[in-house]
Amino acid sequence: MIDVMTKKLRNNVAQEPAAPESPAGQRHKLMRARRAVATIPPIRVRGVLVVEDDPDLQWRLARMLTVRGNRVVGTSSGEAALELMAQWPVDLVLVDHSLPGMSGVELARRVAAEHPEVPVVLMSGEDDEPSPVVETLASVVATIAKPFRPEALVELLRSFPKGEPELA
Protein backbone atom coordinates (compact mmCIF):
# COMPACT_ATOMS: atom_id res chain seq x y z
CA MET A 1 0.00 0.00 0.00
CA ILE A 2 2.82 2.37 0.82
CA ASP A 3 4.46 1.53 -2.50
CA VAL A 4 1.29 2.44 -4.38
CA MET A 5 1.04 5.77 -2.55
CA THR A 6 4.71 6.52 -3.23
CA LYS A 7 4.23 5.83 -6.95
CA LYS A 8 1.17 8.12 -7.07
CA LEU A 9 3.08 10.83 -5.28
CA ARG A 10 6.03 10.53 -7.67
CA ASN A 11 3.72 10.65 -10.68
CA ASN A 12 2.00 13.80 -9.40
CA VAL A 13 5.31 15.56 -8.82
CA ALA A 14 6.64 14.60 -12.25
CA GLN A 15 3.51 15.83 -14.01
CA GLU A 16 3.50 19.28 -12.43
CA PRO A 17 4.92 21.94 -14.76
CA ALA A 18 8.10 23.66 -13.64
CA ALA A 19 7.63 27.10 -12.19
CA PRO A 20 8.97 29.91 -14.38
CA GLU A 21 12.34 31.21 -13.23
CA SER A 22 12.34 34.57 -11.52
CA PRO A 23 14.14 37.51 -13.14
CA ALA A 24 16.65 37.45 -10.29
CA GLY A 25 17.42 33.78 -11.04
CA GLN A 26 17.87 34.54 -14.72
CA ARG A 27 20.25 37.41 -13.93
CA HIS A 28 22.22 35.10 -11.62
CA LYS A 29 22.59 32.50 -14.41
CA LEU A 30 23.63 35.19 -16.88
CA MET A 31 26.27 36.53 -14.49
CA ARG A 32 27.65 33.00 -13.92
CA ALA A 33 27.82 32.45 -17.68
CA ARG A 34 29.65 35.77 -18.20
CA ARG A 35 32.18 34.89 -15.48
CA ALA A 36 32.74 31.49 -17.07
CA VAL A 37 33.32 33.04 -20.50
CA ALA A 38 35.69 35.62 -18.99
CA THR A 39 37.96 32.84 -17.73
CA ILE A 40 38.52 31.50 -21.27
CA PRO A 41 41.86 32.86 -22.44
CA PRO A 42 41.70 34.93 -25.64
CA ILE A 43 43.10 33.36 -28.77
CA ARG A 44 46.33 35.13 -29.61
CA VAL A 45 47.54 34.64 -33.11
CA ARG A 46 51.09 35.58 -33.97
CA GLY A 47 51.58 38.35 -36.53
CA VAL A 48 54.43 37.42 -38.86
CA LEU A 49 56.05 39.73 -41.39
CA VAL A 50 57.81 37.91 -44.23
CA VAL A 51 60.33 40.08 -46.08
CA GLU A 52 61.48 38.11 -49.13
CA ASP A 53 62.23 39.37 -52.64
CA ASP A 54 61.49 36.00 -54.29
CA PRO A 55 57.68 36.09 -54.77
CA ASP A 56 57.35 32.28 -54.91
CA LEU A 57 59.21 31.75 -51.64
CA GLN A 58 57.36 34.64 -50.02
CA TRP A 59 54.02 33.08 -51.02
CA ARG A 60 55.05 29.59 -49.83
CA LEU A 61 56.21 30.90 -46.45
CA ALA A 62 53.07 33.01 -46.01
CA ARG A 63 50.85 30.07 -46.92
CA MET A 64 52.67 27.65 -44.60
CA LEU A 65 52.53 30.09 -41.68
CA THR A 66 48.89 31.01 -42.32
CA VAL A 67 47.81 27.38 -42.44
CA ARG A 68 49.53 26.89 -39.07
CA GLY A 69 47.39 29.65 -37.50
CA ASN A 70 49.48 32.81 -37.93
CA ARG A 71 48.46 36.14 -39.43
CA VAL A 72 50.99 36.83 -42.17
CA VAL A 73 51.82 39.77 -44.38
CA GLY A 74 54.63 39.82 -46.91
CA THR A 75 56.70 42.39 -48.70
CA SER A 76 59.83 42.42 -50.84
CA SER A 77 61.71 45.45 -49.50
CA GLY A 78 63.05 46.70 -46.20
CA GLU A 79 61.45 50.12 -46.57
CA ALA A 80 58.00 48.59 -47.10
CA ALA A 81 58.59 46.30 -44.12
CA LEU A 82 59.21 49.25 -41.81
CA GLU A 83 56.07 50.98 -43.11
CA LEU A 84 54.03 47.82 -42.50
CA MET A 85 55.40 47.49 -38.97
CA ALA A 86 54.22 51.02 -38.20
CA GLN A 87 50.65 50.06 -39.17
CA TRP A 88 50.31 46.37 -38.34
CA PRO A 89 51.06 44.46 -35.10
CA VAL A 90 54.07 42.23 -35.73
CA ASP A 91 55.35 39.56 -33.34
CA LEU A 92 58.07 38.12 -35.58
CA VAL A 93 59.97 39.18 -38.72
CA LEU A 94 61.40 36.67 -41.20
CA VAL A 95 63.80 38.59 -43.42
CA ASP A 96 65.91 37.56 -46.40
CA HIS A 97 69.58 38.45 -46.08
CA SER A 98 69.90 39.88 -49.60
CA LEU A 99 67.13 42.34 -50.39
CA PRO A 100 67.14 45.05 -53.05
CA GLY A 101 67.92 48.44 -51.52
CA MET A 102 68.16 47.96 -47.77
CA SER A 103 69.87 44.66 -46.86
CA GLY A 104 68.30 42.17 -44.49
CA VAL A 105 70.96 42.90 -41.87
CA GLU A 106 70.27 46.64 -42.07
CA LEU A 107 66.53 45.95 -41.77
CA ALA A 108 67.23 43.81 -38.69
CA ARG A 109 69.19 46.71 -37.15
CA ARG A 110 66.33 49.14 -37.83
CA VAL A 111 63.73 46.73 -36.43
CA ALA A 112 65.85 46.26 -33.28
CA ALA A 113 66.12 50.03 -32.86
CA GLU A 114 62.46 50.85 -33.54
CA HIS A 115 60.76 47.67 -32.22
CA PRO A 116 63.14 46.01 -29.73
CA GLU A 117 60.49 43.52 -28.58
CA VAL A 118 60.11 41.99 -32.07
CA PRO A 119 62.50 39.10 -32.84
CA VAL A 120 64.08 38.95 -36.29
CA VAL A 121 65.01 35.69 -38.03
CA LEU A 122 67.46 36.08 -40.90
CA MET A 123 67.06 33.76 -43.89
CA SER A 124 70.33 33.42 -45.75
CA GLY A 125 71.47 31.57 -48.84
CA GLU A 126 74.69 29.63 -49.11
CA ASP A 127 76.46 32.57 -50.79
CA ASP A 128 75.47 35.24 -48.28
CA GLU A 129 76.12 33.71 -44.85
CA PRO A 130 76.48 36.59 -42.36
CA SER A 131 79.08 36.34 -39.65
CA PRO A 132 77.98 35.78 -36.03
CA VAL A 133 79.33 39.24 -35.17
CA VAL A 134 77.13 40.86 -37.81
CA GLU A 135 74.12 38.88 -36.58
CA THR A 136 74.73 39.98 -33.00
CA LEU A 137 75.16 43.62 -33.95
CA ALA A 138 71.94 43.46 -35.98
CA SER A 139 70.07 41.83 -33.04
CA VAL A 140 69.15 38.78 -35.12
CA VAL A 141 67.79 36.07 -32.81
CA ALA A 142 68.29 33.21 -35.28
CA THR A 143 69.50 32.45 -38.77
CA ILE A 144 68.09 29.77 -41.04
CA ALA A 145 69.93 28.73 -44.20
CA LYS A 146 68.02 28.51 -47.47
CA PRO A 147 66.88 26.17 -48.79
CA PHE A 148 65.31 24.90 -45.58
CA ARG A 149 62.66 22.33 -44.80
CA PRO A 150 59.33 23.72 -43.54
CA GLU A 151 59.69 21.54 -40.43
CA ALA A 152 62.94 23.32 -39.56
CA LEU A 153 61.18 26.69 -39.62
CA VAL A 154 58.29 25.34 -37.55
CA GLU A 155 60.72 24.03 -34.91
CA LEU A 156 62.51 27.37 -34.89
CA LEU A 157 59.20 29.21 -34.35
CA ARG A 158 58.30 26.91 -31.46
CA SER A 159 61.51 27.88 -29.70
CA PHE A 160 60.42 31.50 -29.27
CA PRO A 161 58.68 32.61 -26.05
CA LYS A 162 55.28 33.06 -27.74
CA GLY A 163 55.59 29.63 -29.27
CA GLU A 164 53.60 28.69 -32.30
CA PRO A 165 49.81 28.85 -32.28
CA GLU A 166 48.33 25.37 -32.16
CA LEU A 167 45.39 24.61 -34.38
CA ALA A 168 42.31 23.36 -32.58
C-alpha positions, 0 to 999 in steps of 0.5 A: 500500500505504501508503494502504491502511494509513493508511486502516485506521489512521484507521478503527481510531482513529475507531471507538475509543470516547472515554475517559471524562473524569476528575473533574479534567477535569470540574472544570476545564471547570466552573471555566472555564464559571463564569469565562465566566459571571462575565464577562457583565455583569448586566442592570440595569433602571432603576426608574422612579417615575411620580407622576401624578394622571391615572390614564390618563396614569399608566397610559400612561407606566407601560406605555410605560416597562415595554415599553421594559424598565424596572421601573415603579411609579406613584402619584398623590401626593407622600406615597405617592411618598416612601413608595415610594422608602423601600421600592423602588429608584428610579433616576428619578422622573417627577413631575407639576407639579400634584399634590393635596396636595404639589406636584411641585416640593415633591416634587422638593425632598424627593427631592433632600434624601432621595435626592440620587442620583435624578434628577427630571423634572418634567412640566408642563402649559401652565398650570403652567410652573415658572420655571427658578429654581424648577426649579434650587432643586428640583433638577429635572434636566429638564422636559417639557411636557405633552402630549408625544410618547412619543419625546420622553420616550424621548430625554430618558431616553437623555440620563441617565447610566444611559441607557435599557435596550435590549431584546434 
